[in-house]
Amino acid sequence: AGLCGVQRVTMMLTTRLPSGPLAVTHVSTHVSLATAIERVRRERVLDVIHLTNDVLGRFLDRPRIAVCGLNPHAGEHGLFGGEDIEHIAPAIAAAVAEGIDASGPHPADTVFYQAVHRGRYDAIVCMYHDQGHGPMKLLAFDTGVNVTLGLPIVRTSVDHGTAFDIAWKGEAFTDSLQHALDYARMLVGT
């Protein structure tokens, strides 16, 4: 992002499941959990909803975006913390007022089930790295694609990391790289 001179970016993980495509974006990624909590602010959540809607809007008429809560059970109406009420819900309300099909805050422990098995959502906005990465790696470890949204260029990569532990051993599984290249080609074509 710094090399491209932009501030407003986010990471998106995406894959095609038997139930259809699924995208997961993040309010924060490679920071401590304490810092991730500090970054859950209305403006940042709304930025990520916009970035998610913008990229999916290239392929879908009206992307259905679920937004996770930060706290267990999306805070239980403030019982487990105020971030869901003070920052996340107002960001969702602002997005809805702009015509974006966003809903939540949803409990993170059930929203992936609703997206994958019930087909209710095209994308899930997660508040921090492991909230989104854990489920996506369980669902699509070998086929997930990492996309940086908000850049003036197309940037995709494999989702699973560098895998230096298997380098030069003939054990690499190339599907994720092929999916990353295919997704980049799709983005360039829109």
JOBEL-V64421 format. One line per field, one symbol per residue. phi: phi as a letter, one per 20 degrees, with the letter a starting at -180 (. if undefined). psi: psi as a letter, one per 30 degrees, with the letter a starting at -180 (. if undefined). A space follows every 50 residues. Layout:
phi: ???
psi: ???
This chain:
phi: .ffemcdecbecdbbddgepfcccdcfbcecffffgffefcgffffgfff ffffffffdcfbgededffeegllnllnfdpegfefcfgffffffffene edbpfdfffcffgfffedmecebcedebgffdfgfffffbgecfcdceen eececcbfeenflgfdgmdmdfdegffffffffffffffd
psi: eeffhleillkkklljlffalkkklkelcilleeeeeffjleeeeeeeee eeeeeffffkeikjjkkllelkhhfhhfeglfeeeeeeeeeeeeeeffgk iklakkkfffeeeeeeffgfkflkjlfldfeeeeeeeeeheffkkkkjkf lglkjlllffafhffgkgfgfkjfeeeeeeeeeeeeeef.
